[in-house]
C-alpha cells in the first residue's frame, strides 16, 4: 500500500476528526463548567445545519421572505439562534435539575433530542437534503502534492482548528475564563465578589450549544442535512469525550482529532473495524484510566 494512499486517508480522517473535536469541545465545556451531560448536543448540531439550509433556500418558499442567508452569514446566524435555544433550555428546564442526580438532566436532554428530531422529520427527508449554498470561493480542489483535496474540506479543517484552540485559550488564559472556572468551583464566593454566576452558567451553556450549531453549518456542504445526522454522531462524540476525559477542554480537542485520524487509517488497513475502533479504544481507556487520557483522577 502506497504512502500516498495512507496520507490521503489520514487527511480525510482529520476532516472527520475536526467535527468530532468541535462537538466534543462543546460537550466538554458544558460538562466541565456546568457538570451537565447534554444529550441534546447532537440535535443542536443538526439544528445548525438546518438553519443554514432553510436560510439559503426555503425562507421565500415557506414564509414569502425575499432574503437568502448565504453560507458566510450562516456561520454567524446559526450559532446565535442555537445559542438562544440553549438559553431557553437552561433557564426554563435545566435550571430546575441542578440539585438532582445527573440522570435527570440526561433524560431531559434526551427528550429534547427526540422532540427536535421528530419536528424536523415531519417536514424534511429523513435520508437527507443536499445543502446548495457552498461558496463559490471554496469550490474546486487544492493540489497538496500527494492528492487533490476539496477546497471546502480544507477550509473546514483549518476553520475548526482555529475555533477549537481559540476556545481553549479563552477558557484557560483569559480573565473571563478564570471567572467561569471560579464560578463553577465556588459559586457562593464568586457571587460574593459581585459576579452574576447564574448568568455565567446560562451563557456557558449557550456557548456550548452554539459550538454545536457552528459545527452543523460547517458539516452542511459535506454531508446531507438530515434530522438524524446528530443522532448518528452523538454516540461517537460521547466516546471521544470519555477517552479525552470528561470536562477536559484540551482532551476533547486532541482526542477528537486523534480519533478521526485513527478511524481514517483503520479504513485503509482494516475497513470492517472503522466503525467500532473508537469504542474499542474507549473500553481500553475506561479499563486502564477511567478518568480519561487528559482527565484528573479523583
C-alpha positions as CSV (number, residue, x, y, z in Angstrom):
1,X,0.0,0.0,0.0
2,X,1.5,3.3,-1.0
3,X,2.3,6.1,1.4
4,X,0.2,8.4,-0.9
5,X,-3.0,6.4,-0.1
6,X,-2.2,6.4,3.6
7,X,-1.6,10.2,3.8
8,X,-4.8,10.8,1.7
9,X,-6.9,8.7,4.1
10,X,-5.3,10.3,7.1
11,X,-6.3,13.8,5.8
12,X,-9.8,12.6,5.2
13,X,-9.8,11.2,8.8
14,X,-8.6,14.5,10.1
15,X,-11.6,16.1,8.2
16,X,-13.9,13.9,10.3
17,X,-11.8,14.5,13.4
18,X,-12.4,18.2,13.4
19,X,-16.1,17.7,13.7
20,X,-15.5,15.2,16.5
21,X,-13.3,17.8,18.1
22,X,-15.8,20.7,17.8
23,X,-18.7,18.7,19.1
24,X,-16.6,17.1,21.9
25,X,-15.4,20.6,22.8
26,X,-19.0,21.9,23.2
27,X,-19.8,18.9,25.4
28,X,-16.7,19.3,27.4
29,X,-17.3,23.0,28.0
30,X,-20.9,22.2,29.3
31,X,-19.9,19.3,31.4
32,X,-16.6,20.7,32.7
33,X,-18.0,24.1,33.7
34,X,-21.7,23.1,34.5
35,X,-21.5,19.4,35.3
36,X,-24.4,18.7,32.9
37,X,-24.5,15.7,30.5
38,X,-26.1,17.3,27.4
39,X,-27.5,14.6,25.3
40,X,-29.2,17.2,23.1
41,X,-25.9,18.3,21.7
42,X,-26.3,16.2,18.6
43,X,-29.7,17.8,18.0
44,X,-28.1,21.3,18.3
45,X,-25.6,20.2,15.6
46,X,-28.5,19.1,13.4
47,X,-30.3,22.3,14.1
48,X,-27.3,24.4,13.0
49,X,-27.2,22.5,9.6
50,X,-31.0,23.0,9.1
51,X,-30.8,26.7,9.9
52,X,-28.2,27.1,7.1
53,X,-30.4,25.0,4.7
54,X,-33.6,26.9,5.5
55,X,-31.9,30.3,5.4
56,X,-30.4,29.6,2.0
57,X,-33.2,28.0,0.1
58,X,-36.5,27.9,2.0
59,X,-37.2,31.3,3.5
60,X,-39.0,32.6,0.5
61,X,-40.8,29.3,-0.3
62,X,-42.1,28.9,3.3
63,X,-42.6,32.5,4.5
64,X,-42.5,34.6,1.4
65,X,-39.4,36.4,2.7
66,X,-37.2,37.6,-0.2
67,X,-34.0,37.0,1.7
68,X,-31.2,34.5,1.2
69,X,-28.9,33.8,4.0
70,X,-25.6,32.5,2.5
71,X,-23.0,30.3,3.9
72,X,-20.9,33.0,5.4
73,X,-23.8,34.7,7.1
74,X,-25.0,31.3,8.4
75,X,-21.7,30.9,10.2
76,X,-22.8,33.8,12.4
77,X,-26.6,33.4,12.4
78,X,-26.9,29.7,13.1
79,X,-24.7,29.6,16.3
80,X,-26.6,32.6,17.6
81,X,-30.0,31.0,17.1
82,X,-28.9,27.7,18.5
83,X,-27.3,29.6,21.4
84,X,-30.6,31.4,22.1
85,X,-32.3,28.0,22.2
86,X,-29.7,26.9,24.6
87,X,-30.5,29.8,26.9
88,X,-34.2,28.9,26.9
89,X,-33.4,25.2,27.7
90,X,-31.1,26.1,30.5
91,X,-33.2,28.8,32.1
92,X,-36.6,27.1,31.7
93,X,-35.7,23.5,32.2
94,X,-32.2,22.5,33.3
95,X,-32.0,25.2,36.0
96,X,-34.6,23.2,38.0
97,X,-32.5,20.0,37.9
98,X,-29.0,21.2,39.1
99,X,-29.5,19.8,42.6
100,X,-30.7,16.4,41.4
101,X,-28.8,13.4,40.0
102,X,-27.2,13.7,36.6
103,X,-29.6,11.1,35.2
104,X,-32.4,13.7,35.2
105,X,-30.6,16.2,33.1
106,X,-29.6,13.3,30.7
107,X,-33.2,12.2,30.4
108,X,-34.4,15.7,29.9
109,X,-31.9,16.5,27.1
110,X,-32.6,13.1,25.5
111,X,-36.3,14.0,25.4
112,X,-35.5,17.4,23.8
113,X,-33.5,15.5,21.2
114,X,-36.4,13.2,20.3
115,X,-38.7,16.2,20.1
116,X,-36.4,18.2,17.7
117,X,-35.8,15.1,15.5
118,X,-39.5,14.4,15.3
119,X,-40.3,18.0,14.3
120,X,-37.8,18.1,11.5
121,X,-38.6,14.6,10.4
122,X,-42.2,15.7,9.7
123,X,-41.0,18.3,7.2
124,X,-37.8,17.0,5.7
125,X,-36.5,13.9,4.0
126,X,-35.0,11.6,6.7
127,X,-32.5,10.3,4.2
128,X,-31.0,13.8,3.8
129,X,-31.2,17.0,1.8
130,X,-28.2,18.4,0.0
131,X,-27.1,21.9,1.0
132,X,-26.8,24.1,-2.2
133,X,-25.1,27.1,-0.7
134,X,-21.4,26.2,-0.7
135,X,-19.5,29.4,-1.5
136,X,-18.0,29.7,-5.0
137,X,-14.7,30.7,-3.5
138,X,-14.4,27.4,-1.7
139,X,-15.3,25.2,-4.7
140,X,-12.8,23.1,-6.6
141,X,-9.8,21.3,-5.3
142,X,-6.3,22.1,-3.9
143,X,-3.2,20.2,-5.1
144,X,-1.4,19.1,-2.0
145,X,1.3,17.1,-3.8
146,X,0.1,13.7,-2.8
147,X,-3.6,14.2,-3.6
148,X,-6.2,16.7,-4.8
149,X,-8.2,17.7,-1.8
150,X,-11.5,19.6,-1.9
151,X,-11.0,23.2,-1.1
152,X,-14.1,23.4,1.2
153,X,-12.9,20.4,3.3
154,X,-9.5,22.0,3.7
155,X,-11.3,25.2,4.8
156,X,-13.4,23.2,7.3
157,X,-10.3,21.7,8.9
158,X,-8.5,25.0,9.3
159,X,-11.5,26.9,10.5
160,X,-12.5,24.2,13.0
161,X,-8.9,24.1,14.4
162,X,-8.9,27.9,14.9
163,X,-12.2,27.8,16.7
164,X,-11.2,24.9,18.9
165,X,-7.9,26.3,20.1
166,X,-9.3,29.8,20.4
167,X,-12.0,28.4,22.7
168,X,-9.4,26.5,24.8
169,X,-7.2,29.7,25.1
170,X,-10.2,31.8,26.1
171,X,-11.2,29.4,28.9
172,X,-7.7,28.8,30.2
173,X,-5.9,32.1,29.7
174,X,-8.3,35.0,29.9
175,X,-10.0,36.8,32.8
176,X,-13.4,35.7,31.6
177,X,-12.3,32.0,31.6
178,X,-10.9,32.3,35.1
179,X,-14.2,33.8,36.3
180,X,-16.1,31.0,34.7
181,X,-13.9,28.4,36.4
182,X,-14.2,30.2,39.7
183,X,-18.0,30.4,39.4
184,X,-18.1,26.6,39.0
185,X,-15.6,25.7,41.7
186,X,-17.0,28.1,44.4
187,X,-20.2,29.8,43.2
188,X,-21.1,31.4,46.6
189,X,-17.7,33.0,47.0
190,X,-17.7,34.1,43.4
191,X,-21.2,35.7,43.7
192,X,-20.0,37.5,46.9
193,X,-17.4,39.3,44.7
194,X,-20.3,40.7,42.6
195,X,-20.2,38.3,39.7
196,X,-23.5,37.1,38.3
197,X,-22.9,33.3,38.5
198,X,-26.4,32.2,37.1
199,X,-25.8,34.5,34.1
200,X,-22.4,32.9,33.5
201,X,-23.9,29.5,33.7
202,X,-26.5,30.3,31.2
203,X,-24.1,31.9,28.7
204,X,-21.7,29.0,29.1
205,X,-24.5,26.5,28.1
206,X,-25.5,28.8,25.2
207,X,-21.9,28.9,24.0
208,X,-21.5,25.1,24.1
209,X,-24.8,24.8,22.2
210,X,-23.6,27.5,19.7
211,X,-20.4,25.5,19.0
212,X,-22.6,22.5,18.0
213,X,-24.7,24.8,15.8
214,X,-21.5,26.1,14.1
215,X,-20.3,22.6,13.5
216,X,-23.6,21.8,11.9
217,X,-23.2,24.7,9.4
218,X,-19.7,23.5,8.5
219,X,-21.0,20.0,8.0
220,X,-23.9,21.0,5.8
221,X,-22.0,21.3,2.5
222,X,-20.2,18.0,3.2
223,X,-22.9,15.7,4.5
224,X,-26.6,15.6,3.6
225,X,-28.7,17.6,6.1
226,X,-30.9,15.1,7.9
227,X,-33.0,15.1,11.0
228,X,-30.9,12.1,12.2
229,X,-27.5,13.5,11.4
230,X,-26.9,14.4,15.1
231,X,-28.1,11.1,16.4
232,X,-25.7,9.3,14.1
233,X,-22.8,11.3,15.6
234,X,-23.5,12.0,19.2
235,X,-22.7,8.4,20.5
236,X,-19.3,8.6,18.8
237,X,-18.7,12.1,20.3
238,X,-19.6,10.9,23.8
239,X,-17.0,8.2,23.3
240,X,-14.4,10.8,22.3
241,X,-15.2,12.9,25.4
242,X,-14.8,9.8,27.6
243,X,-11.5,9.0,26.1
244,X,-10.2,12.6,26.4
245,X,-11.5,12.9,29.9
246,X,-15.0,14.3,30.9
247,X,-14.7,18.0,31.3
248,X,-11.2,18.3,29.8
249,X,-11.2,21.0,27.1
250,X,-7.8,20.2,25.6
251,X,-8.6,16.5,26.0
252,X,-11.7,16.9,23.9
253,X,-9.9,18.7,21.1
254,X,-6.9,16.4,20.9
255,X,-8.9,13.2,21.3
256,X,-11.3,14.3,18.6
257,X,-8.5,15.0,16.1
258,X,-6.6,11.8,17.0
259,X,-9.6,9.5,16.8
260,X,-10.6,11.0,13.5
261,X,-7.2,10.1,12.2
262,X,-7.4,6.6,13.8
263,X,-10.8,6.0,12.2
264,X,-9.5,7.2,8.8
265,X,-6.4,5.0,8.9
266,X,-8.4,2.0,10.1
267,X,-10.4,2.3,6.8
268,X,-7.1,1.7,5.0
269,X,-5.7,-1.2,6.9
270,X,-8.9,-3.0,8.1
271,X,-12.1,-1.3,6.9
272,X,-14.6,-3.6,8.8
273,X,-13.3,-2.2,12.1
274,X,-13.6,1.5,11.2
275,X,-17.0,2.0,12.7
276,X,-16.0,0.3,16.0
277,X,-12.4,1.2,16.6
278,X,-13.3,4.3,18.7
279,X,-15.5,2.2,21.0
280,X,-12.8,-0.4,21.4
281,X,-10.3,2.3,22.4
282,X,-12.9,3.8,24.8
283,X,-13.2,0.4,26.6
284,X,-9.4,0.2,26.9
285,X,-9.2,3.7,28.3
286,X,-12.0,3.0,30.8
287,X,-10.2,-0.2,32.0
288,X,-6.8,1.4,32.5
289,X,-7.5,5.1,33.0
290,X,-11.2,5.7,34.0
291,X,-10.7,9.4,34.2
292,X,-9.7,9.6,30.5
293,X,-6.4,10.4,28.9
294,X,-6.4,14.0,29.9
295,X,-8.8,13.9,32.9
296,X,-7.8,14.3,36.5
297,X,-8.0,11.3,38.8
298,X,-10.1,12.0,42.0
